Amino acid sequence: MSYVGLNRRVHTCFITRNREYHVRSGVCVAVRDRETTAWIAGHRALGMHLIAAVPGMGFLGHPLEFVAGTAHIRTSSVTDILRPNRNEVDIYRFVHGLVPA
């Protein structure tokens, strides 16, 4: 039987050509380089809010857009959308201190 209640997942991983953008409840909490698999602690998207470029359109095949105040970032097109595994969430939750426990 499938779960039919509210989707309680708050973590999403958006894959682009060069980066993984990890988003929690609409806010970028971690960015990882796909080639080196290194977390990018100083990436400009960290802490920014994810918005859709065109209302009503899905993210797949479209760039992500992040905003914070007047700052604005647009990524390359999203190639995949995943749910990060528990280990990844723990890494950016506890090691980087980006998300409260």
C-alpha angles and dihedrals in degrees: 000000000000124000109253100181130097118309103251095183109121099172122078130171116210114198120209130172095278108011147042113223112202112202128189117193091337097313125106107241102168141011125199130192109236095211099049097023087222119144111241105223096183100045113141093229093065110114093010123126120247115233132179115247092219117026113245096018121117121239099239110104093009132092120258118241123207125189137185116171106312094340115105132183129186121193132201116274120298111251098180142004119213141171107244115237121248093257092057092048090050091050096056094033098053110013097045094031090221098131125039115247 
